[in-house]
Amino acid sequence: MSAPRLDIDLDKIHHNARTLVERLAVRGISVTGVAKASLGCPAIASAMLRAGVLGLGDSRIENIKTMRDAQVTAPMTLIRSPMLSQVESVVKQADISFNTELDIISQLSSAAQKAKRIHGVILMVELGDLREGIMPGSLERVVRETLRFPNIRLKGIGTNLACRCGVSPDANNMAELSALANSIDATFGPILSIVSGGNSANLEWVLSSTDTGRINNLRLGESILLGREPMHRQAIDGLHTDAITLIAEVIESKLKPSQPWGEIGQSAFGVTPSVSNRGNIFQTILAIGHQDIDPDGLQAPAGIEILGASSDHLIIESGRCLPVGTEISFQLNYSALVRAMTSPFVIKDQANHPCP
Ligand SMILES: *Cc1c(COP(=O)(O)O)cnc(C)c1O
């Protein structure tokens, strides 16, 4: 089997998705399975759908097209604001998109009229993490305008926390989202069917809260694929954290000094931290690097320590000489996973279901 590769266990992904779907269903909350970290891999998307997610979400319209082209049938939501330059494709490929700008909704409306389609819109609200979102004080005005556009259907509101500034979803900001939903419905009639509370970072609050208010949807990616919540990267009870593993291959293994010698300047990726002198060590090189993974996001097996990386080399201390050709498995965090999925050099392997 070629390396490097991602070993993807679809049964474990299915189990994770199903467990989360069930835990949230009892609270009246549906799950949108987020496919972006898997580049819209149809087999992963199908595993999520079999587990009962309501629909699929992705931040890139290209990934949604990948899933559509592979006959993945599900409601598709673009979870990043569409680019003006992509509105035709968004209307064609996605049923719903997240929006914050009236100029974009206006162009979606024109494109939807031309395509004789209805396009769903979820308005994103800023609640403190300072990424996308309409300021709460402007929401009513934007809703009023959105309702005027032909071929656009306002489906609901949503928010996204924890991604840019690490702001935690909590009782306060979630209550604010519910209050906004109530106020919009009081003004315009019951028009908001979806109140999407956030991403995997919301699980901790949602699952421990007795009152989740109007929130009836979460968009989950990392928790399904990696079995962890993103706020503290703790394993979620009952979920697999090894559904996806990375395998890399040894191309050199030698006893070498632990410290470099010669005059020291910058390395390929900036300054290298100084290392303590531990005499000679077994240094092993794997054929994978910054181009394919985030080295800081890899967890090595017991007895192996990651020492550094360049574009195409990952250097580990292995305690003993490892024959060339040896395969080493790593656990990945979200950052390493996204990069590995995106690298054309990393094979994505799940029995009989090739990812594109
Ligand atoms: C990426 C993303 C998600 C999914 O986040 P996870 O932490 O992987 O669950 C949800 N919503 C939006 C808007 C996103 O960009």
The ligand as an ORCA input file, in Angstrom:
! r2SCAN-3c Opt
* xyz 0 1
  C     -16.339     24.781      9.591
  C     -17.656     25.287      9.996
  C     -18.498     24.489     10.760
  C     -18.070     23.130     11.297
  O     -17.157     23.309     12.330
  P     -16.588     22.056     13.188
  O     -15.845     22.679     14.296
  O     -15.747     21.266     12.273
  O     -17.767     21.311     13.665
  C     -19.752     24.982     11.080
  N     -20.158     26.194     10.657
  C     -19.385     26.992      9.916
  C     -19.912     28.319      9.474
  C     -18.104     26.576      9.562
  O     -17.336     27.375      8.818
*
